[in-house]
């Protein structure tokens, strides 16, 4: 506590503000340099030659890019109040950090941003971000299970082909463990979770909708790029994408998805070169957008209106009982 008080006092001094500014600039420069470094081995000529020609493909890609920041903006708006312009920039940067640098690094950035833009205690902000991640993870897991089961039920995905060597006992065990975890979380929810039940329902619904829309956009985008490939194959790739996105702390998930997609192409009688070109193009476009946005949003100074912060007392003043 003594060290924390000393750091708080230092932060309020002119020297502390200068140190904070230098650290923020160094962090921004470091992230931009990292994004540029990630592009060092890209064969731009081959990737550009493999770019889809259908303009609708890029419309879907841009929509998919902004889907997560938009839903997170709406979700946090339920429990926080903030300047929309400042928040949009923050959620885009949060997406870039989580996708390109390291999973959950965006949450650390969001916490530091919220301390300057939302009039709540540090503990309250931290608990809210924790609860948001629990809700998002729960929605992601539930959506993943429902979508994969739906794909399998419709005959679009063969679970045994998707996960070679899987046994029925393993699936039953996995379902059993999941149920036990859910029961434990529900029983001890008051110690693990503090968000009001009304806000939880709204935010959970937002994330469920986001994940369903995301799969529709991905499958549609791939089909537009390679219409000759049967939809069943794109459903299988969608299932792989769902599984990969459940793994935390993985930077550059799009590159991992591309590597797995290429490795699966031969078994699915699809051209490895075409699959590599498609997923490589998506990864490159996303990476270039990330670089441009992070540099632009970091350099652009905040407006005075961005510094206005208020709270939502009707959701934070009292917690509803979960039943």
N, C-alpha and C positions, 0 to 999 in steps of 0.2 A: 504494500500500500504506500509506503514511503517513497519508493522509486516511482510509482505511478503518479503520485502527487508532484514530485519534482519534475517529471516529464511534462505534466500538464502545465505547470508554472513556466517551464522553458518554452513550451509551444506558444504561450501568450506573449512572449517577449519578441522584440524585433529580430533578435538573433535566431530564435526558434522559428519564426515565420520564414526567415531566409533559408534556414536549413531545410524546412519542410518543402519550400519551393524548389530548392536544388534537388532534393530527393525525388520530387514528382517529375521534374524535367529529366533526371537521369533514368527514372523508370520508363518514361515515355520513349526516350531515345533508345533505351535497351530493347523495348518491345518492337519498335519499328525496325531496328537492326536485325532482330531475330526473325521477323517476318521476311525481310529482304534476304537474309541468309538461307531461309527455307526454299527460296526460289533458285538457288545457285545451280542445282542439278536438273532443272526442268528443261526438257527439249522443246523449246517454244515452237520451233518450226513444225515438228511432228504433231504437237498438240493443236496448233492452230489449223493445220490441215484436216484434223479430225473433228473440228468443231461442227456441231449440227448447223444446218442452214435454215431451219424453220425458226422464224422469229418468236413464235409462241413458246418455244423451248426456253428462251431467255426470259420471257415474261413469267413463266412458272418458276424459273430458277430464282429470280429476284423476289417473287412472292414468298418462296420457301425461305429465302434468306431473312426476310423481315418478319416471318411468322412468329418466331420465338421471342424477339424483343417486343413485338406488339402485344403478345399475350402476357408476357411478364409485366409490361407497363400496366395493362388492365388489372392484373392480379394484385400488384403492389398498390395500385390506386384504391383498392378496396380497403386497405388498412392504413395507408399513408396518404398525405396530400402534399403535392409538390408542383413545381413549375413544369408543365408538359415539355417545353423545349429542352430544359436541362435533363429531364428524366429520359427522354428519347435518346439523347446522346449517351447517357450513362448506360442504358440497357444494351445499346449496340456495342459499346466498348466491353461490357460484361460478356456478351456473346463471343466476341473476338478472343478475349483472354481465356475463356473456358475451352473454346474450340481449338485454338492454335498454341497456347502456352501450356496450360495445365488445368485439368478439371478442378473446379471450385476456386481457382485464383480469381475468377470474376466475382465471386461472393465477397472476397476480401476487399476488392476494389469497390463494390457496391456499398459495403459497410462504411468505408472511409468517405464515399460520396454522400451517403445518407446523413452522416454526422454533421455535414455542412448544409444540408438542404431540408432536413426533417427535424422538427422540434420534439424529439423524444430522447430518452436516456440511451446511453450506449448499450446497456443491457437489454432494453426493450427492442432496440434495432437488431441486436444480435439474435434475440429469441425469435423475432419475426422472420429474419432471413433463414434461421434454422427450420422453423415451421414451414416456410415456403418450400424448402428443399425436401422436407419429409412428404409434403403434399404432392410435389412434382414427381418424386421417386415412386410414391404409391400409385399415382395416376399412370406413370410410365410403365410400371410393372403390370398393373391390371390391363392396360391397353395392349401391351405386348402379348400377354397370355391370351386375351380375347381375340386379337387379330390373327395370331398364329393358329389358334384353334379353329377360327373361322376359315382361314386359308386351307388348313388340313381337311376340315369338314367338307369344303367345296371341291376338294380334290386338286387344289392349286399348288399345294405344298406337301411333300412327303417328309414327315418328321424324321424318319430313319435315314433319308438321304441328306437332310439338312444337318443332322448330327450323327455321323456314322457310328455304328456300334452301340447305339442306345438300346436299352432294355426296358421292358415294361416296369420292372421292379424299380428301376432308377426314376422313371417318370412318377410312379406312385410315391416314392420316397421324397422326391422334390416337391410334389404337391402337398404332402404331409408336413414337411418342414415349413413350407410357406404358410400353411394354415396355423401351425403352432406359433410362428413369429407374429402373425396378425393378431392372434388371441392375446399374446403377451403384450404387444403394443397397445391393444385396446384396453386391457386390464390396467396397465400402468400409464395410461395416456396423460393423466394429470401431471405426472413427473417428467414425461418426455415431450409434452406438447402443450402449448399455452394459448394458441389462437382461438378466438371465439368460434363456436360451431357454425354460426350463420356465415361468417367470412370463409370458413373452411369449405363449406358446401359450394359456394360461388367459385372459389379458386380451383377446387377439384374439378368442377365442371368445365372451367376454362381450359385446364390442362388436358382433360380427356378429349375435348373438341380439337385442341391443337394437334394432338398426336394422330387422331383420325384424319384430319385435313392434311397433315404432313405426308401420310402414306399415300393418300389420293394424289397429291401433287407429285410425289416422287415417281409413282408408277406411271402417271400421265406424262411426265417429263421424259422418262426413259423410252416410253412407247413412241413419243413424237420423234425422238432422235433415231430410233431403230424400229420402225413400224413392222419390219419383216420378222422380228423376233416374237414368238407367241407370248401372250399375256401371262401364261403359267410360269414362264421363266422370270418375268419381272416380279411376280408375286413371291417367288423364292428369294430373289434378291431383296425384296422389301422385308421379308422375314429376317434375312441376315442383317440388314440395316437396323431393324428393331433390336436384335440381340446385341449388336456392337454398341448401340447407344445406351444400353443398360450398364456398360462397363465404365466405372469411374476412373479418373486420373489418367486418361489416355489423351495426349495431345494429338492433333492432326487425325481425327477420326475418319475424315474423308479419304486419306491415304491408306489407312488400314482397310476401309471398306473396298477401295479399289484393288488392293492386293488380294483380298479374299475373293472378290468378284472374278478377278482374272484366273485365280487358281481353280475356281469352280467352272469356268467357261468350258473347258474341254469335256468334262463329264456331262455338261448340259447341251452339248453339240452347238455351241455358239462360238464364233470367231474370237479368239483371245485378243487379237489385235484390235478388233472393233470395240470390244468391251473395255480394253485398256484405254483406247482413245476417248471413249465416252466418259468413263469415270475420271480419267486424267483431265479432260476438259472441264468437268464440273469442279474438280479439286483446284485447278489453276484459276478458274474464274472466281471461285470463292476466296482463294488466297489473295488475288489481286484486289478484290473488293474490300477484304479485311485490311489490307495494307493502306489503301486509299482512305477508307473511313477512319481508321485509327489515327493516321497522320493528320487528317483534316480536323477531326473532332478534338484532337489533343492540342493543335495549334490555335484553333479558334477560341478567343477569350470568351468567358461566360458573360451574358448580359446581366444588367442589374436585376431584371425581373427573375433571373434564374436563382437568385440568392434568397428569394422569399420562401419561407417554409411555414407550414401550419400543420396541425394534427387533425385526426378524425376522432373526436372524443366519443362519438356514439358507438364506436366499435372497440375502443381501447379503454374507456372508462370502467367498464365492467365486463367480465367474461361470462358468456352464457354457459350453462351447464351442458355437457355432452351426454346425450342420451340416445 
